[in-house]
Amino acid sequence: PASSAMGATESTAKLGQRVLVGKAKLKADLESAQQRFDHLQSNSPQTLKTMLDSVSDSFSTCAPFVESTLLVAWLYDEETCKNVVLNACKKVLRAPIKKNEYIWFMQYLFASNIWMLKVQSTGQFMYEELLDIAKEMSSGIVASMDSIYDHLTLHPRWDQVLAIKNETRVARQDDTKVGLLQEKGLMSVFEIKSEDEDEGDADEMKNFLDSSLAINMLTATASKVNDEFQRHIRSVMSSHGTFREGPMKKVERSISKLENDYKDESFPRSAKLLDLVRCSVTFNTVEQLCAGFEALVSHATASKGIVEVARVKNGFMNRKDDHGGYRDIKVNVIHKSQNP
């Protein structure tokens, strides 16, 4: 039989748990750092200056650093450490972003517990300082994109873009038109409940299967059909715009969507994940955009079930204050593999 796949933050409870774990670890690390700082302050104050210089060098060159060294340096000179960290963030996040610097930022700096430290001079947590930087750096980009949007709205064919309405025909992977996540081994969790098992245990097991087995099943199917899907859509769309194959959605991101955006959906909630297989098409003109969308819809109508439109979200209908400057048209499709 043909297989099919449909291509498109954490729950408050789990996020709270992780914050508590992070705070507990930071507290223990700070206690150790304080003991080390006190010892060095009494016996070798020059070593503290050397530590601060070393941390500054690491951040200015985006080099790996040891967090315990950073915490001792923070106790020695909080203001300098704060500036070193935030200046590194500004450097890494300033366009054009360099891949190796961004990898360093995500692997070492963004993952650090330093963001939960409170800055005495401002009264803000470090993560609030980072958010302020992100907001400041993005404001110019948002303004530029809004200006482009304003210009586009004057185009004589702009009404055709706005005529592309939001619609949902298929909203879940377990819809009969898609046919995924209907295996008995997954759905039988509803039937298995021992006499001494309470509702909490049953819900925990459903959540576990939803965020593990169901996602595994989706990613496996996505991996099987990805190459075929990309070739098919490329053949349809490449003559209208610039086609780019997208990466498959990461498991971590899928779990995050599950725990936050879809936390109130019916089991399996993972059936709401519609965009594990992804691609994009960019257009240089409004005419190309309209022609490309019409070509995709026409192909879906004529393809005899190989491709079927499942959902359309027209981001160009958004107001300026609810999109962050970015707009696109998202089209989810059901793609039926022709390989058995």
HELIX and SHEET records of a PDB file:
HELIX    1   1 THR A   12  ASN A   43  1                                  32    
HELIX    2   2 PRO A   45  SER A   60  1                                  16    
HELIX    3   3 GLU A   67  TYR A   76  1                                  10    
HELIX    4   4 GLU A   78  LEU A   93  1                                  16    
HELIX    5   5 LYS A   99  TRP A  104  1                                   6    
HELIX    6   6 PHE A  105  LEU A  109  3                                   5    
HELIX    7   7 ASN A  113  MET A  116  5                                   4    
HELIX    8   8 MET A  126  LEU A  152  1                                  27    
HELIX    9   9 TRP A  158  LEU A  162  1                                   5    
HELIX   10  10 LYS A  184  MET A  187  1                                   4    
HELIX   11  11 SER A  188  PHE A  190  5                                   3    
HELIX   12  12 GLU A  199  LEU A  209  1                                  11    
HELIX   13  13 ASP A  210  ALA A  214  3                                   5    
HELIX   14  14 ILE A  215  MET A  237  1                                  23    
HELIX   15  15 VAL A  251  GLU A  259  1                                   9    
HELIX   16  16 ARG A  269  LYS A  272  5                                   4    
HELIX   17  17 VAL A  286  ALA A  302  1                                  17    
HELIX   18  18 GLY A  315  MET A  317  5                                   3    
HELIX   19  19 LYS A  320  ASP A  322  5                                   3    
SHEET    1   A 4 SER A   4  GLY A   7  0                                        
SHEET    2   A 4 ILE A 329  LYS A 336 -1                                        
SHEET    3   A 4 VAL A 307  ASN A 314 -1                                        
SHEET    4   A 4 GLU A 167  THR A 168 -1                                        
SHEET    1   B 2 THR A 242  GLU A 245  0                                        
SHEET    2   B 2 CYS A 279  THR A 282 -1                                        
END                                                                             
